[in-house]
Amino acid sequence: MTGPIRRIAINTGGGDAPGLNAVIRAAVTAAVNRGWEAVGIRDGFNGILLPERYPNGGVVPLTRDRVRGISHLGGTILGTTNKGNPFHFPTPQRDGSVVDTDRSDELLAYFRHHGIDALISVGGDGSLTIANELHRKGLRVVGVPKTIDNDLDKTFTTFGFDTAVSFATECLDRLHSTAESHQRVMVVEVMGRYAGWIALHAGIAGGAHACLIPEIAFDLEKVAAKIRERDAEGRMYTLVVVAEGAQARHGQRAVLAPAEIGHAERLGGIGEQIAVELGHMTGKDARVVVLGHLLRGGSPTSFDRLAALRFGSAAVRALEEGLSGVMVALAFPNVNYVSLEEVAGRMKAVPLDCDTLQTGRDLGMCFGD
Ligand code: F6P
């Protein structure tokens, strides 16, 4: 699509993250200030692809008034889904089975028919891969990097991550005193999919004694040794933070539900497993706390809020400059634009030589290796 922009659509896809509403507010305000109209698509692309679910409209006008005062709110006023990939849309059949359908042409036809000149797609790896495919099919698209996991490449950080880390850190702070009072091992499981960013950052900031991340296959005997060492020094409690995607050297990743059409596998359960094992190995009382979706809820921190507002406004500037197929990225001190092609399908893991990890080692943190 070429020509002047008159109307843009915004959608939010994948797991929610604190800051989504701030992106929407900034993008809508910046668009309206340019004389453009903005509409929001409900629940990823479901608002267009499953219209029967939305008696009040699957695509809603986003006016200046509609987005007033929402920057500090968690979640997304548009709703989201991680089961609505238009290229692999799950279509239920009469016999109860589900068929993988490519509905991307329908989506593009909708945009053309309703005079939507461009899309701002706010999402993580899955949503930005979809955005890139839509761009390749001719749609003007700008992506905005969202995820608490911080696993998107080519941006210093994603919005949502700081809020998740801040909350996990506060939880660790609180667990120190109760773990110490009861001389317990406390295992704290955090989200993050296949990357250990949340576990590493919160673990260090919150003073955890062991940190298990997907990037380092762990040997639980090393963690048990750390617990015994602390006990021998009279520090009778240990906090272990474990990323949901962490895996023992000869073990398997803990999966709660396998991947389905248009939906990735669901991780979880590693915390419980290692709490039981550490209890057996050390003879200590070991408990697990799974932070799960608490990491995704609540208000964005000021860092995430500001990043999200900057991303939303930069996305509109990108469209104004005629860019498409790009993602807004944080490249301190400014934002810049990177090609979606360079981001789609890539994961930013914790580099094993990064200084944050080395800081953990210098502080005596056990990584299970
Ligand atoms: O990508 C964000 C995230 O919260 C991951 O950390 C987690 O593995 C996943 O989403 C959980 O997704 P759901 O809410 O579908 O269980």
Residues whose N, C-alpha, C, O or C-beta is under 5 A from the ligand:
A	BS01	F6P	G15 D149 M191 G192 R193
